[in-house]
Amino acid sequence: MTAPAPAVTREDARLMDILQGGRCFYCGEPVGAKATFDHVIPAAYGGINTPGNVVLAHRRCNRMKGDRLPTPEEIARLMRQRRGSRLGLWPPITALAAAEPGQEWVTVARAVAALKG
């Protein structure tokens, strides 16, 4: 079994804010001090509270996203933002980027299960 993933710290949140240009990950508008953490891979489907699976978002954008998986465009943007960053990407996100159309949930489930060993 693997060690628990690190939780998101204040320093992580500050770095996310810098990498995202002070903007909500989903709508692109300034996010300000009322930013919320959104799980890129939703917690309902095995997503965890680790810097590699969290972005800053407006509360309303977070609610509107709900439990859906990120779009290919959102994955590509996250990969660009996190390239070279210590925040990195949670492995199921990388797996999702390579998923065949229609196989996204299966790909995520397998990647999450593989981490649980």
ChimeraX attribute file (.defattr): number of C-alpha atoms within 10 A of each C-alpha:
attribute: neighborCount
match mode: 1-to-1
recipient: residues
	/A:1	7
	/A:2	8
	/A:3	7
	/A:4	9
	/A:5	12
	/A:6	11
	/A:7	13
	/A:8	16
	/A:9	11
	/A:10	9
	/A:11	9
	/A:12	18
	/A:13	19
	/A:14	13
	/A:15	17
	/A:16	23
	/A:17	21
	/A:18	12
	/A:19	18
	/A:20	21
	/A:21	15
	/A:22	20
	/A:23	20
	/A:24	22
	/A:25	23
	/A:26	17
	/A:27	12
	/A:28	13
	/A:29	13
	/A:30	16
	/A:31	20
	/A:32	14
	/A:33	8
	/A:34	9
	/A:35	19
	/A:36	19
	/A:37	18
	/A:38	23
	/A:39	26
	/A:40	28
	/A:41	24
	/A:42	19
	/A:43	13
	/A:44	11
	/A:45	14
	/A:46	15
	/A:47	19
	/A:48	21
	/A:49	19
	/A:50	20
	/A:51	23
	/A:52	25
	/A:53	24
	/A:54	26
	/A:55	24
	/A:56	26
	/A:57	29
	/A:58	24
	/A:59	16
	/A:60	11
	/A:61	16
	/A:62	21
	/A:63	11
	/A:64	11
	/A:65	17
	/A:66	13
	/A:67	15
	/A:68	13
	/A:69	19
	/A:70	20
	/A:71	12
	/A:72	13
	/A:73	10
	/A:74	15
	/A:75	18
	/A:76	14
	/A:77	14
	/A:78	23
	/A:79	17
	/A:80	12
	/A:81	17
	/A:82	17
	/A:83	13
	/A:84	9
	/A:85	14
	/A:86	11
	/A:87	20
	/A:88	16
	/A:89	20
	/A:90	20
	/A:91	16
	/A:92	23
	/A:93	24
	/A:94	15
	/A:95	15
	/A:96	24
	/A:97	20
	/A:98	12
	/A:99	16
	/A:100	10
	/A:101	8
	/A:102	8
	/A:103	11
	/A:104	16
	/A:105	16
	/A:106	13
	/A:107	19
	/A:108	24
	/A:109	15
	/A:110	13
	/A:111	19
	/A:112	21
	/A:113	12
	/A:114	13
	/A:115	12
	/A:116	11
	/A:117	7
